[in-house]
Amino acid sequence: MWVEETVRSAASYSALEAVDFNVVDFIADNLDDLLAQLDGQSAETSVGTVVLETQGLETRSFGKNILEHFLEFISDPNVSFILLTVGGLGIMVELFNPGLIAPGVVGVICFLLAFLALGNLPVNWAGVVFVLLAMVLIALEVAVAGFGILGVGAVVSLMVGGLLLFTQFGAPSPTLPSVSVNRWLLVGTGVVASLSVIYVAMLAYQSRKQVPPLKASVLVGSHGTVTHELDPRGIVLVENETWTAISEDDSVIPPGELIEVRSVDGLTLTVFRKSDPEQEENS
């Protein structure tokens, strides 16, 4: 091991200038063995040659305090990945659902702890971007019901981000240890994210397929406006909501025409032109 700093300490000089250390490689089993090997070594200083006398020196050990133990824990690559994932997801949930408070608070705390940990690790920031992108895509999947497309992109982005998070390209560092996210943790996170996406997609499909009976009964007889021409299928605006609609007699109804809802079939409305006297008499 390199012992330049050890030589400085053992020489007991508070301020050394123009010191010429003879750097020597040592292989020691423990601290006592190291001190024994250092004994008798010399170092050139501004006041001359200093010979180290390290044999029998009293040694003192300093344990880690609570803060140092905590920093060591969060600096674990796996913990850092979890903190970054939970933090990003919590913030996204709060942004898309303002007022929940708890996800935002937890997300911000985890996010700050993640960046504190990443500051002590050889992080690849491209991996961080991929993980955060995955969180955004998951939040969008829930918000807009993308039927799984956004969710698949989120899972892929999360896996790529986890793989790249601590990957350093080029020649490996001779001093820094190799760190990475545990592959089993990455696979487990991907599986959980995939199951969540499937669940959300199924809920979205069911919600698009069915309209609650109470909602359907309220819509029947409601008035609206054609926003995209019915020929005979198009889009109408009813009760400030956009619906797919079909004209009752398969007639063409241009945009801007007033319509009335005759019936509801799933998410499709059957409507007729409100201004048509014949239809109003039949109704």
BELVENJO-V604379 format. One record per backbone hydrogen bond with DSSP energy under -1.0 kcal/mol. NH is the residue of the N-H (numbers start at 1). CO is the residue of the C=O. Records with the same first field share a line. If there is no record, write none. Layout:
NH: CO  CO
//
This chain:
7: 3
8: 4
9: 5
10: 6
11: 7
12: 9
20: 44
23: 21
34: 30
35: 31
36: 32
37: 33
38: 34
39: 35
40: 52
41: 38
43: 50
44: 20
45: 48
48: 45
50: 43
52: 41
57: 54
69: 65
70: 66
71: 67
72: 68
73: 69
74: 70
75: 71
76: 73
80: 76
81: 77
82: 78
83: 79
84: 80
85: 81
86: 82
87: 83
88: 84
89: 85
90: 86
91: 87
92: 88
93: 89
94: 90
95: 91
96: 92
97: 93
100: 97
102: 100
105: 101
106: 102
107: 103
108: 104
109: 105
110: 106
111: 107
112: 108
113: 109
114: 110
115: 111
116: 112
117: 113
118: 114
119: 115
120: 117
121: 118
123: 121
124: 165
127: 124
128: 124
129: 125
130: 126
131: 127
132: 128
133: 129
134: 130
135: 131
136: 132
137: 133
138: 134
139: 135
140: 136
141: 137
142: 138
143: 139
144: 140
145: 141
149: 146
152: 148
153: 149
154: 150
155: 151
156: 152
157: 153
158: 154
159: 155
160: 156
161: 157
162: 158
163: 159
164: 160
165: 161
167: 164
186: 182
187: 183
188: 184
189: 185
190: 186
191: 187
192: 188
193: 189
194: 190
195: 191
196: 192
197: 193
198: 194
199: 195
200: 196
201: 197
202: 198
203: 199
204: 200
205: 201
206: 202
207: 203
208: 204
209: 205
210: 206
216: 212
217: 213
218: 214
219: 215
220: 216
221: 261
222: 219
224: 259
225: 237
226: 257
227: 235
228: 235
230: 253
231: 233
234: 245
235: 228
236: 243
237: 225
238: 241
241: 238
243: 236
245: 234
246: 269
247: 232
248: 271
250: 247
253: 230
256: 226
257: 254
259: 224
260: 272
261: 222
262: 270
263: 270
265: 268
268: 265
269: 244
270: 263
271: 246
272: 260
274: 258
276: 273
280: 276
281: 277
282: 278
283: 279
//
